Amino acid sequence: MRTDGVHAMQSQYERIYKQKGKDKMGIYEELQARGLLAQLTDADEIRNLINNGKATFYIGFDPTADSLHVGHFMALCLMKRLQEAGNKPIALIGGGTAMIGDPSGRSDMRTMMTKETIEHNCECFKKQMSRFIDFSDGKALMVNNADWLLGLNYVEFIRDIGACFSVNNMLRAECYKQRMEKGLSFLEFNYMIMQSYDFLQLYERYGCNMQFGGDDQWSNMLGGTDLIRRKLGKDAYAMTITLLMNSEGKKMGKTQKGAVWLDPNKTSPFEFYQYWRNVDDADVLKCLRMLTFLPLEKIDEMDKWEGSQLNQAKEILAYELTNLVHGQEEAEKAKEAAKALFAGSGSSENMPTATLTDDKFTDNTIDILGVLVAGGLASSRSDARRAVEQGGVTVKGDKVTDIKTVYTKDEIASEEFIVKKGKKNFKKIVVE
């Protein structure tokens, strides 16, 4: 099996779509069975378009960082599924809308970014998206809304496009209502109009007839379908996908360190693997359905799994997603490193490593608090002290309870020096 680029994990459903048999599941039915469908403007027409490969659809990505993260992951998987079913994706990079900031799902105003930062982030996005989407031979497009937004004449735009929007209707939208109490800038108030204008431009330029996005984008997406109807007298469609929430109702994709990134330099393949390996029991089957390309029949069989079998399901989830994002080689390395740490077998070669430089040692020794801080396992010596006193620290498999415990440089260098804080945080410590 090829593991590079968009070929990392070919869905078995790609072959099914091509057969077009009446007894076969279409992409619409598959999305429904995976629990991905949320709100749709016209379910029957959307089903007809995507099942027959007639949709040219777009999903927008605002380049607010130099890497995509798990929050974007489901959208990328959706684009991959739909492309495999014969539909044409457009990845819209929000080089223009990022100059404003999307108020959806936020209680505060975004930090303004420079044009140079936005352009750099756009380039980073392009590289990562190519692992999921095949852009060769016009099979998919990547466009930047800066191409049409940054050159707009304000008066002409407001006269032509602004007249199509009711302020009363806009203020009823959830994305604005939640910001009204804390204050909504006029700059952000323009976001819905800008996103709607994107849809109009993509319809006119590329025949884009559908927009997909997260469920928190529904109001903005309806604005686009309405604008196309008003300006062109044409029908366009919108569909939202379910947001990735855990069993407690919180968005997934966050850790104590922040977002789980798709860039291996920001979140290592092992950390990415471990994030999915450690999902709650109640969430593992949902994640397998919504995020992986495993056949639904196989996932349905896992519904009967209990106890230790759920750990196996988590390992499958972690491996499949790491494979998809980072490739088979990195997925294998992460799997082996996890075995070495938690099962006492496998190679420790691929564990996350921290290097202690000479300046971290005093008289050739370092105490356990210094090890934890220098290794990135504690934010401060007081944080490290609490971890030790609460019994949450082990070194080479032995619990450390004395905060005055010290280690020599030779001791750290002579054998595998693996330090764990809690159940999920650990590092292999080496010396320079």
C-alpha positions in Angstrom: 0.0 0.0 0.0 1.3 3.5 -0.8 1.5 5.7 2.2 2.7 9.0 0.7 0.5 12.1 0.1 -3.2 11.6 -0.6 -2.7 7.9 -1.0 -1.9 7.4 2.7 -5.2 5.6 3.3 -7.4 4.8 0.4 -10.9 4.2 1.5 -12.5 0.9 0.4 -15.6 3.1 -0.4 -13.8 4.7 -3.3 -14.3 1.4 -5.2 -17.9 1.2 -4.1 -18.7 4.7 -5.4 -17.3 3.8 -8.8 -19.5 0.7 -9.1 -22.7 2.8 -8.6 -24.7 -0.2 -7.8 -28.2 0.4 -6.4 -27.5 -1.8 -3.4 -24.3 0.1 -2.6 -24.0 2.9 0.0 -23.5 6.4 -1.5 -21.3 9.0 0.0 -24.3 10.8 1.5 -25.5 7.7 3.3 -22.0 7.0 4.5 -21.6 10.5 6.0 -25.0 10.0 7.6 -24.0 6.6 9.0 -20.7 8.1 10.4 -22.7 10.8 12.3 -21.2 13.7 10.3 -24.3 15.4 8.9 -25.7 18.3 11.0 -27.7 21.0 9.1 -28.6 21.0 5.4 -30.4 23.5 3.2 -31.9 20.8 0.9 -31.1 17.2 1.9 -32.6 15.7 -1.3 -30.7 17.9 -3.7 -27.4 17.6 -1.7 -27.8 13.8 -1.7 -28.3 13.8 -5.4 -25.3 16.0 -6.1 -22.7 14.4 -4.0 -23.8 10.8 -4.6 -23.5 11.4 -8.4 -20.2 13.3 -8.1 -21.8 16.6 -9.4 -20.8 18.8 -6.5 -18.1 21.5 -6.8 -17.9 22.4 -3.1 -15.7 24.6 -0.9 -14.6 24.7 2.7 -12.9 27.8 4.1 -9.8 27.9 6.2 -8.7 31.1 7.9 -4.9 31.1 8.2 -4.7 32.3 11.8 -1.7 30.1 12.6 1.2 28.5 10.6 -0.4 25.0 10.9 -3.7 23.3 10.6 -4.9 21.6 13.8 -7.3 18.9 14.8 -10.2 21.4 14.6 -9.6 21.4 10.8 -9.0 17.6 10.6 -12.6 16.6 10.1 -13.1 19.1 7.3 -10.0 17.8 5.5 -11.3 14.2 5.9 -14.7 15.3 4.5 -13.0 16.8 1.5 -11.1 13.6 1.0 -14.2 11.5 1.2 -16.2 13.6 -1.2 -13.3 13.8 -3.7 -13.0 10.0 -3.7 -16.7 9.9 -4.5 -16.1 12.0 -7.7 -16.8 15.5 -6.4 -14.5 18.5 -6.8 -13.1 20.3 -3.7 -12.1 23.9 -3.5 -9.9 24.7 -0.5 -10.5 28.4 0.2 -7.7 30.0 2.1 -9.0 33.1 3.9 -6.1 35.5 3.2 -8.6 38.3 3.0 -11.1 37.4 5.8 -8.2 36.7 8.1 -7.6 40.4 8.0 -10.9 40.8 9.8 -11.4 37.7 12.0 -14.3 35.4 12.4 -16.4 36.0 15.5 -18.1 32.6 15.3 -17.5 30.5 18.5 -15.5 33.3 20.1 -16.1 35.6 23.1 -13.3 38.0 22.3 -11.8 39.7 19.3 -9.0 38.0 17.3 -5.6 39.5 17.3 -4.9 41.4 14.1 -2.2 39.8 11.9 0.1 41.4 9.3 -0.3 40.6 5.6 3.1 38.9 5.7 2.1 36.6 8.5 -1.1 35.6 6.7 0.8 34.9 3.5 3.3 32.7 5.4 0.4 30.8 7.1 -1.3 30.3 3.7 1.8 28.6 2.3 2.0 26.3 5.3 -1.6 25.3 4.9 -1.1 24.4 1.2 1.6 21.8 2.1 -0.5 20.2 4.8 -3.7 20.0 2.7 -1.9 18.1 -0.1 -1.6 15.1 2.2 -5.4 14.8 2.1 -6.5 16.3 -1.2 -5.3 15.5 -4.7 -4.7 18.8 -6.5 -3.3 17.3 -9.7 -4.9 17.7 -13.1 -7.6 20.1 -11.8 -9.1 17.5 -9.5 -9.2 20.1 -6.8 -8.5 23.8 -6.5 -6.8 26.0 -3.8 -7.7 29.7 -4.0 -7.2 32.7 -1.7 -10.1 35.1 -1.1 -7.5 37.9 -0.9 -7.6 37.8 -4.7 -11.0 39.4 -4.7 -11.5 40.9 -1.2 -8.4 43.1 -0.8 -9.0 45.1 -4.0 -12.7 45.9 -3.3 -14.0 49.5 -3.5 -15.8 50.0 -0.2 -18.6 52.2 -1.5 -19.3 50.1 -4.5 -19.2 46.9 -2.4 -21.6 48.3 0.2 -24.0 49.5 -2.5 -23.9 46.3 -4.4 -23.6 43.6 -1.7 -24.5 45.3 1.6 -27.9 46.1 0.3 -28.7 42.4 0.2 -28.3 41.9 3.9 -30.8 42.7 6.7 -29.1 43.9 9.9 -32.0 42.6 11.9 -31.5 39.1 10.5 -27.7 39.3 11.0 -28.1 40.2 14.7 -30.3 37.1 15.2 -27.4 34.9 14.1 -25.8 32.9 16.9 -22.3 34.0 15.9 -23.2 37.6 16.6 -25.7 37.1 19.5 -23.0 35.5 21.7 -20.7 38.5 21.2 -23.2 41.3 21.7 -22.9 41.4 25.5 -19.1 41.7 25.5 -19.0 44.0 22.4 -18.9 43.3 18.7 -16.8 45.5 16.5 -18.1 46.8 13.2 -15.0 45.2 11.7 -16.2 41.7 12.8 -19.8 42.5 11.9 -18.6 42.5 8.3 -17.4 38.9 8.4 -20.8 37.3 7.4 -21.0 39.6 4.4 -17.4 38.8 3.4 -17.9 35.0 3.7 -21.2 35.2 1.7 -19.4 37.2 -1.0 -16.8 34.4 -1.1 -19.5 31.9 -2.0 -20.8 34.3 -4.7 -17.3 34.7 -6.2 -16.6 31.0 -6.2 -20.0 30.3 -7.8 -19.3 32.7 -10.6 -15.6 31.9 -11.1 -15.6 28.1 -10.7 -19.2 26.9 -10.7 -19.0 26.1 -7.0 -22.5 25.0 -6.0 -22.0 23.9 -2.4 -20.4 25.1 0.8 -19.5 22.8 3.7 -18.3 23.8 7.1 -18.5 23.3 10.9 -21.9 23.6 12.5 -20.9 27.0 14.0 -20.7 28.4 10.5 -24.4 27.8 9.6 -25.5 31.5 9.7 -22.6 32.6 7.5 -23.3 29.8 5.0 -27.0 30.7 4.7 -25.9 34.2 4.0 -24.0 32.9 1.0 -26.8 30.8 -0.5 -29.2 33.8 -0.1 -26.8 36.2 -1.7 -26.4 33.9 -4.7 -30.1 33.6 -5.0 -30.6 37.4 -4.8 -27.7 38.4 -7.2 -27.9 35.5 -9.7 -31.3 33.9 -9.3 -29.5 30.6 -8.9 -29.7 27.8 -6.2 -26.6 26.9 -4.2 -26.5 24.6 -1.2 -24.9 24.5 2.3 -24.3 21.6 4.7 -22.6 21.7 8.1 -20.8 18.8 9.7 -21.0 17.9 13.3 -18.4 19.5 15.5 -16.0 17.1 17.1 -17.1 17.1 20.8 -16.2 14.7 23.6 -18.7 13.0 25.9 -18.6 16.0 28.2 -19.7 18.4 25.5 -16.2 20.1 25.0 -14.5 20.5 21.7 -11.8 17.9 21.1 -8.3 18.8 19.9 -7.0 20.6 22.9 -4.4 19.6 25.5 -2.8 21.4 28.5 -0.2 22.6 26.0 -2.8 24.0 23.6 -4.1 22.8 20.2 -3.1 19.5 18.7 -1.4 20.5 15.5 -0.9 18.7 12.3 2.6 20.1 11.9 5.0 17.5 13.4 7.3 20.4 14.6 4.4 21.7 16.8 2.9 18.4 17.8 5.2 15.5 17.3 3.8 12.3 15.6 4.1 10.5 19.0 2.2 13.3 20.9 -0.4 13.2 18.1 -0.7 9.4 18.5 -0.9 9.6 22.3 -3.7 12.2 22.1 -5.9 9.8 20.3 -4.7 6.8 22.3 -5.9 8.6 25.4 -9.4 9.5 24.4 -12.2 8.5 26.8 -13.8 5.2 26.3 -17.1 6.9 25.5 -15.5 8.8 22.6 -13.4 6.2 20.8 -16.2 4.6 18.6 -17.5 8.1 17.6 -14.0 9.2 16.6 -13.4 6.0 14.6 -16.6 6.6 12.7 -16.2 10.3 12.1 -12.4 10.5 11.4 -11.0 7.3 10.1 -11.5 5.6 6.7 -12.1 2.2 8.2 -15.1 0.3 6.8 -18.2 1.0 8.8 -18.8 -2.8 9.1 -15.5 -3.1 11.0 -16.3 -0.2 13.3 -19.8 -1.5 14.0 -18.2 -4.8 15.2 -16.2 -2.8 17.7 -19.5 -1.6 19.3 -19.5 -4.9 21.2 -16.0 -4.5 22.6 -15.6 -3.9 26.3 -12.8 -3.5 28.8 -9.3 -4.2 27.4 -10.7 -4.4 23.9 -11.5 -0.7 24.1 -7.8 -0.1 24.6 -7.3 -2.0 21.4 -9.9 0.2 19.7 -8.0 3.3 20.9 -4.7 1.9 19.5 -6.4 1.4 16.1 -7.8 5.0 16.2 -4.4 6.4 17.1 -2.6 4.4 14.4 -5.1 5.2 11.6 -5.1 8.9 12.3 -1.3 9.2 12.7 -0.9 7.2 9.5 -3.3 9.6 7.7 -1.6 12.8 8.9 2.1 11.7 9.2 2.4 8.6 7.1 2.9 4.9 7.9 6.5 5.2 9.0 5.8 7.7 11.7 2.7 5.8 12.8 4.8 2.7 13.3 7.4 4.6 15.2 4.7 6.1 17.5 3.1 2.7 18.1 6.5 1.2 19.0 7.3 4.0 21.3 4.0 3.7 23.1 4.6 -0.1 23.5 8.0 0.6 25.0 6.7 3.0 27.5 3.4 1.5 28.6 3.8 -2.2 27.9 7.5 -2.6 28.6 8.1 -3.9 25.1 9.1 -2.4 21.8 11.8 0.2 21.0 12.3 3.4 23.0 14.1 4.9 20.1 11.1 7.0 19.0 10.1 8.3 22.4 10.0 12.1 22.8 13.4 13.2 24.0 14.7 16.1 26.0 18.4 17.0 26.0 20.0 18.4 29.2 22.9 20.8 28.4 25.9 21.3 30.7 24.4 24.5 32.2 21.6 22.5 33.7 24.0 20.7 36.0 25.7 21.9 39.2 28.8 20.0 40.2 27.8 17.4 37.6 24.4 16.8 39.3 20.8 17.8 38.8 17.8 17.3 41.2 14.5 15.8 40.2 12.8 19.2 40.1 15.4 20.4 37.6 15.0 17.3 35.5 11.2 17.9 35.3 11.5 21.6 34.3 14.4 21.1 31.9 12.7 18.1 30.3 9.5 20.2 29.7 7.4 18.0 32.1 6.8 20.9 34.5 6.3 24.6 33.9 8.3 25.6 37.1 10.0 24.1 40.1 6.9 24.7 42.2 4.9 22.8 39.6 7.5 20.0 39.7 7.5 19.9 43.5 3.7 19.4 43.6 4.0 16.6 41.1 6.6 14.8 43.2 4.8 15.3 46.5 1.6 14.0 45.0 3.3 10.8 43.9 2.9 11.5 40.2 6.6 11.2 39.1 8.5 8.1 38.2 12.1 7.7 36.9 13.1 4.5 35.1 9.9 2.9 36.4 10.5 3.8 40.1 8.3 6.4 41.9 10.2 9.4 43.2 8.8 10.9 46.4 11.7 13.0 47.7 12.1 16.4 46.1 15.8 16.4 47.0 16.6 13.3 44.8 19.6 14.1 42.6 21.1 12.4 39.6 24.6 12.6 38.1 25.3 13.4 34.5 26.9 9.9 34.1 23.9 8.2 35.6 21.6 9.9 33.1 23.9 9.1 30.2 24.6 5.5 31.1 21.2 3.9 30.6 17.7 4.8 29.4 16.5 7.6 31.7 12.7 7.8 31.2 10.8 10.2 33.3 7.1 10.2 33.7 4.8 12.8 35.2 1.2 11.5 35.6 -0.1 8.8 33.3 0.4 10.6 29.9 3.4 12.9 30.1 6.9 11.5 29.8 10.3 12.1 28.2 13.4 10.1 27.6 16.2 12.3 29.1 19.6 12.4 27.4 22.7 14.6 28.0 24.5 16.7 25.5 
